[in-house]
Amino acid sequence: MAEPVNLARGEVALKIDDVDLVLAGTMNGLAAVSAALQCKSLSDLWQRLAGVEIGATLAAIQFLTIKGNKAAALEKIQLRHFADCSVAFNDLISAHLDEAGEKGNESAATETKTEAAKT
């Protein structure tokens, strides 16, 4: 049976053969993945996860799994699972972008336009 997923928290489901996982982009988890991959920026981390780089995929399962047997998933993972990993990682990234998203950027852009119009 699949683990329940809390979409409001940004959790995503991932199935590796018969192993059901729930991943979440927690700060500790993302920091661990970033450190393991020696990422230079958040953009670098996102690109490597979104591109399902092999090392990034294994690190993400290791450090972002919050429910399920990650050890069993890591033993069973094969290249054929990477399409599902891609979907899960992109959903995880999108959840954070939607949450932090462009709301702040819109207000900053509006303020900048207003200030520019005054000068």
C-alpha positions in Angstrom: 0.0 0.0 0.0 1.3 3.5 -0.9 2.4 5.8 1.8 0.1 8.8 2.3 1.4 12.1 0.8 0.8 15.5 2.2 0.8 17.7 -0.9 0.4 20.9 1.1 3.8 20.2 2.7 5.4 19.6 -0.7 5.7 15.8 -0.3 5.8 13.6 -3.3 5.4 9.9 -3.8 8.0 7.7 -5.5 7.8 3.9 -6.1 10.8 1.8 -6.8 9.5 -1.6 -7.7 7.5 -2.7 -4.7 9.0 0.0 -2.4 6.8 3.0 -1.7 8.6 6.2 -0.7 7.5 9.7 0.3 10.1 12.5 -0.4 10.1 16.0 0.9 12.4 18.9 0.2 13.3 19.7 3.8 16.1 22.1 4.4 18.2 19.5 6.2 17.6 17.0 3.4 18.4 19.5 0.6 21.5 20.6 2.5 22.7 17.0 2.8 22.1 16.4 -0.9 23.9 19.6 -1.8 26.8 18.8 0.4 27.0 15.2 -0.9 27.1 16.5 -4.5 29.3 19.5 -3.7 26.8 21.8 -5.3 27.9 25.4 -5.7 24.4 26.9 -5.7 20.8 26.2 -5.3 20.4 26.4 -9.0 23.1 23.7 -9.4 21.3 21.5 -7.0 17.9 21.9 -8.8 19.5 21.3 -12.2 21.1 18.1 -11.0 17.9 16.8 -9.4 15.7 17.8 -12.3 18.1 16.1 -14.7 18.1 12.9 -12.6 21.9 12.7 -12.6 22.7 9.3 -11.1 24.6 10.6 -8.1 21.9 13.2 -7.4 19.1 10.6 -7.7 20.8 8.3 -5.2 21.5 11.2 -2.8 18.0 12.5 -3.1 16.5 9.1 -2.2 18.9 8.8 0.7 18.4 12.3 2.1 14.9 13.4 1.0 13.0 10.2 1.9 10.8 10.9 4.9 8.7 7.7 4.8 9.4 4.3 3.4 12.4 2.0 3.2 15.0 4.0 1.4 17.7 1.3 1.9 15.4 -1.2 0.0 14.7 1.4 -2.7 18.4 2.1 -3.2 19.1 -1.7 -3.5 16.4 -2.1 -6.2 16.8 1.1 -8.2 17.7 0.7 -11.8 17.9 3.1 -14.8 14.3 2.2 -15.7 13.1 3.9 -12.5 14.7 7.2 -13.5 11.6 8.5 -15.4 9.6 8.1 -12.2 12.4 9.8 -10.2 12.3 12.7 -12.7 8.6 13.2 -12.2 8.9 13.0 -8.4 11.9 15.4 -8.3 10.3 17.9 -10.6 7.1 17.8 -8.6 9.2 18.3 -5.4 11.0 21.3 -7.0 7.7 22.8 -8.3 6.1 22.6 -4.9 8.8 24.8 -3.5 8.8 27.2 -6.4 5.0 27.5 -6.2 5.2 28.1 -2.4 8.0 30.6 -2.5 7.3 31.5 -6.0 6.7 34.7 -7.8 4.5 36.3 -5.2 7.4 38.1 -3.6 8.9 38.9 -7.0 5.7 40.5 -8.2 5.5 42.9 -5.4 9.2 43.8 -5.7 8.8 44.3 -9.5 5.7 46.6 -8.8 7.7 48.7 -6.3 10.6 49.0 -8.7 8.3 50.1 -11.6 6.6 52.6 -9.2 10.0 54.0 -8.1 11.2 54.2 -11.7 8.0 56.1 -12.8 8.6 58.7 -10.1 12.1 59.6 -11.4 
